[in-house]
Amino acid sequence: MKFGVFYELQLPKPWGPRSERDLFHDALAQLELADRLGYDYAWEVEHHFLEEYSHSPAPEVFLGAASQRTRNIRLGHGIIQLTTNHPARVAERVACLDLLSDGRVELGLGEGASITELGPFDRTMEEKRAVWEDAVRCILPMFTQEGWEYEGPYFRFPLRNVLPKPLQRPHPPLWVACSQLETIEMAGRRGMGALGFQFLSADAAHAWVHAYYNSFVKRQEKLAEYQANPNIAIVSYFMCAETDEEARRRADGVTFFQFALRYYNAAKGRERAKPGTVSLWDEYNAWKRANPEAVERALRGGLIGSPETLRRKLRKFEASNIDQVILLNQAGNNTHADICESLDLFARQVMPEFHEREPQHQDWKRRVLTGEIALEEIDTQPFRDRFGPNAVRVAAE
């Protein structure tokens, strides 16, 4: 099993004149540390206008800076919104980053998840999947063709040579954002890696790994000509400390993350408060005071605990044959010092055991892809709650 780190660049209010500057520089220092410690991937989101939840509208800039401070860690777009970017600009930026990083880019492609983001770009929730599919068909030939033109329902592009070309040929590995669990099956069908932005139990992970690889092997229907990428990764809340109690104390940002995610995504199409009129941090603390049992329950989920606790939890995920676990450490007001200590302790006392068994996992995957192992078709209906039973619940209003 491999391990990634995940960045929304969260910044609860109140904000000072250097708050965003410090947020970016601390996150880059954390990635530099993760690279030295042997983590495999760094994933950076693209979000727009989501106050406090994510201050990351230009991941190619952040990852470009990271490319000059790291040497081995893979640099993942997790994801680029194809609904809010022109296809040619996506291809150009990705190729530039791949050249700067000496071929370390992972290309996650997504739709955007809320009307707050899509509305200013004249996109709707109803059309976003169709826009995404059209953009995929338009973008991918740009990485290889010296001349490419395209005419689709949403994008039209005259004959041009899109430059530069990426170092990785034919293109960086492709991933799909899977904010909804059903999209994991779709990712397998499209022949792309699945970035599972859910918070799954080990039992749920087992079911969705089967759904993904069965779709990849038996029902693959690519949108265009591209290199397939058989991988499934899931995000988990994360904090590692010497004791479970200390880890939970340091991981308060996890419950803020859940609260803010629910605020922006819980009700499809719901109007959010006008900018500058709500402090999510104040709303969260009011909720927290009123729901102490829910806070405690939320902090008992995910990968939050001592090295021994995390080893025990990860062995269950390993048994499900997840390819990668992505660790969400930068959340809420989790401190830079606590994040760095957590990354260091996990890398020294937990990660080596699972890295050592990666060859066995790759052999399992090879046999699945060649048909030597036939995976059971598991009903995923009982495992469709994105947030899990311990997650923060926020009233719709």
N, C-alpha and C positions, 0 to 999 in steps of 0.2 A: 504494500500500500504506500502511496505517495502522499505528500502533504503540501498544502498551499496556505497562503495567508490572504486575507480578504479585506478590502478597504472601500468603505462608503465615504470616508472623510466626514464623519459626523461632528457637529459642533453645536451643542446646546447653548441657549442664551443664559446669561447676558454676554454680549460680545464686546471685546475691547478693540482698540485700533490695531493690535498685533495678533489678535486671536487666530485669524485665518492664516497669517504668515507662519505662526508657530505650529498650527495644525499640519500644514504641508511639510515643513522642515522636520518635524518629529516623525511623521509617517515615512519620509525618505530615510531617515536614520534607522527606523525600525526595519525597513526593507534591506538596507545595507547589512544590518545585523543578521536578518534571516538568511541572506545569501551566505554570509560567513559561517553560519551554523548548519548549513546544508539543507535548508528547506527547498522544495522542488519548484514551487510556483508562487507567483505574486499576482493577485487578481485585483483590478481596479475598475470600478463601475463608471457608467455615464448616467448622470441624472441632471435634470434641470428644474430649478425653481422650488426645490423641496427644502424649505428652510429648516435648519437644525438637523434634519435627517441625513442629507447628503449635500456636500459642497464640492461636488466633483463633476463639473460640466465638460471638462477637456482632458479626458484620461490620456490622450496621446502626448500631452505636454508633461503630465506627471510621470508617465512611463518613460518618456524620453529622458527626463532628468535621472530616473532610476537606472536607465541603461548605462549611464556613465559612472554610476556609483556601485554597480554590481558586476559580477563576472559570469556566474553560472545559473542563477535562478531564472526560470522561464517567466516572461513578462506577459501577463494575460489581460486582454480586453474582456472585462466581465460585466457588461458587454458594450458593444457599440450599438446605438439605437439607429436602426435602418429607417425608421419612420421620421427622424428629425435631421438626417444627414443626406447630402447628395451622394450617389454611388461613386462617382469619380473622386470626390474628396476622401471618401473612406479608403478607396484603393491606394490613393497617393500617400495618405498619412500612415497607413499600415505598412506599406513598402518602405517608407523612410525610417520608421521605427525598427523594422526588421534589419535594415542595413546598419543603423546605429548600434543595435544590440548584438551584432554578429549572429543573426538568425535565431533569436530567442523568443519570438513573438508567438502567442497563442491567440487566435482570432475568434472571440465570442460575438455572436450576432443576435440581436434581440429587437423587440418591438416597442418597448416602453410600456409602463403598467398603469398609468393614471392619466385622467383628463387634465390634471394640473400641468403635466409635461407636454402632452400631445396637442392641446388646444392652441397654444401660441404658434404652432407649426402647421395649423390647418389640417390636422389629422384627427380622426375620431377613433374611439375604442372599437367600433364595429368594423372598421376597414383595416385595422393595423396588421392583422395576419396576412391579408392579401398584399398590402404594401411591402411587408417583410419578404414574402415569397418573390415578388417582382424585383425587389432590390437584390436579392441573392442571385437571381438569374442575370441581372445586369452587371454586378460587380465582379464575379469570379473570373470570367474570361479576361478582364482587364489586367489580371496578374500575369497572364501568359501571352496574350495576342498582341502583335505589333500594331495591328489596326483592328478596332472593334467598334461596331455600332449596334444600337439596340432600340427597339420600340416595343414598349409594353403598356399595360393599362395605366400605370402610375409614373413611369420614367421613360424618357426619350433621350437618346444620346447619339450625336452625330459621329461619323467615322473619325476616330482619333487614336493616337498611341498614348496610353496612359503611363506616365513615367514618374518615378523610377519603378523598376521591377523588384520584388522582394528577393532577399538572399535565399530563403527557403523555396525550393522548387517542388511542385508548381506553385505552392502558396503556403502560408502558415497553417497549422492544424486548425480545423473548423469546429466550433462549438455552438450550441444553441442555449439561450437563456430559458430555463424551465421554472418560471415562477409558479405556474400551475402544474400540478403533478402529472396531468395527462400529457403535458408537452414532453415528458421524458420518453414516452412511447413514440411520439412524433419525431424526436431527435434521432432515435434508432432507425426509424423508417426513412429519414432523410440522409442517413449515413454520416451524421455529425455527432461529436461528443455532446453529452448532456451535462449542463451546468445546473445542478439541482439547487435552486435557491429556496429550499425548504429545510425543515428541521426535523428529520425523520428518526424514528426509533430503528433499532437494528432489524426488527421484524419487517417494518415497512421497507427498509433499504433492501432486504432480501427479495421482497416481492417486486420492487421496481427495477432491480438489477435484472431479474428474469424477464420482465416486460421489455426492458431496453434491448437486451441482447437477442431476444427472440424476434423483435421487430427488425433489428439490424441484420440478422442472419436470414430470416424467412420472408420479410415483407419490405425489403429496402426499395424505395422509390426516390431517387435523387432528383433534385430540382434542376440540375445542370450537370455538366461534366466537371467533377472535382474529385480530389483525393479524399477517401473516407477516413474517418477518425473514430475508431471504436473505443470510447472512454465514457465512464459515468463518474461524476464527482458530486459530492454533496457538501453543503455548508453546514457548519456546526458552531454554536456559541462556544466560546473558549476562554478559559483562564486556568493556568496551572500554578499552584503554590505548594508549599510544604505540607499543608493540611487542607482538608476539604473546607473547613470553616474559614480559613484565611482566603482560599480561592473564591468562595462565595462573597466574602466581604469586599474583595477587590473587583468583583464582576458586576457591580451595580449597573454599569452601562448596558448590560445585556437586557435588562428589563426596560430601560429607556428605548433601546433599539426596537424591541417588540412593540412598545406603545406607539412609537413614531411610525413604524411600518403599518400598523393597524390604522392609524390616523389618515395616512395618505392612500391606503389601498383597500380598506375594509369594505367600503360601499362604492360599487361601480357607478361612475358618473356623478357622484355627490359633489356639490360645490364646497370648496374649502374656504376657511376664513380668509379675508383679504390680507395681503402681505403686511407684516408689521403690527397686526392687531392681536396676535396670539403668541404666547410663549409656550411652546411644547414642553419645555423643561418645568415651568410652573404647573402646567396641567398634569404632567407626569407625577410630580411630587404630591399634588393633591390626591391623585388616584392612588399613589403608593401609600399615603397615610390612611386612606380609607380601605385599602385591600392588603393588609400585611400578610395574610395567608397566601394570597395569590403571588405576591412577590417571592416569598420563600419557596413556593412550589416551582415557580419559573426558574429559580436559581439551582434547583436540583436536577434540571434537565441539561441537555447538551454535554459538552466536554469541559466541565467545571469541577475542579477537584485536585487532589494530590496526584503525584505521578502514578501511584499504585491504582487509584481509582480510575484514572484515564487509561491505563494499560488494560484494565478489566473491561471497560466500556469499548475500547477500540478493538479488542479481540472479537467482540460480537459483530462489529462492523466488518472486520476482516473476514469473518466467516460468511458474510453475505456477498463477498467478492466485489465490493466497491473498489474502484480504481484509485480514487483520490478523496481525501477528506480535506476540506478547506476551512481553515480556522479563523473565526471572526473574533478578533481581540480588540480592535479599535472601535469602541462603541460608547456612546454617552460621554461621561466624564472620566472614563477609565484613564488612569495617569500613564504618561510616557514611561516612567520608571517601572510601574507594575507590568505594563505590556512587554517591555524588554526583558524583565526578570522571568516572566511567564514563557516567552519564546526560548530563552536560554535553558531554563529548567526542563522544559519539554524536550528540547533537542538533545540534551545530555542524558536524560533518564527514561524517556519514552520512545522517541522516534527511532533509535537504532534497531530495536527489536523488529519493528515492522518493515524498515528498509531492508533488513537482512533477508526477509522472506519474499521480497518483491520478485525474484526469479521464479518462485513457485507459482505466484499469481500470474505472471506472464505466460507460463506454460499452460495454466488453466484457461486463460483467455485464448491462446493459440488453438487449443483443442475445441473450444466452443465455436470459434470462427470457422474452423475447418469441418465442423460437424461431428467430430469424434465424441463430443459430449453434447447430449440433447437436454436442454433445460426444460423443466416443467413449466407449463402455462399456468401461472398463478393468478387468481382473481384479485385484482388490485382495488376493488371497490371498498373493502374495509380500511384501506390505507390512503385515503384521498384528502385527509385534513392536512393542509399545508403546514400548520403551526404546531400540531401535536397537542396532547391533552394537558400539558403543563404550561401552555403559552398564556401570555397576557391577553385578557379579553377587554375590549373597549366598547362601550355602548355606541350604537350607530349615530346618535345625535352628537 
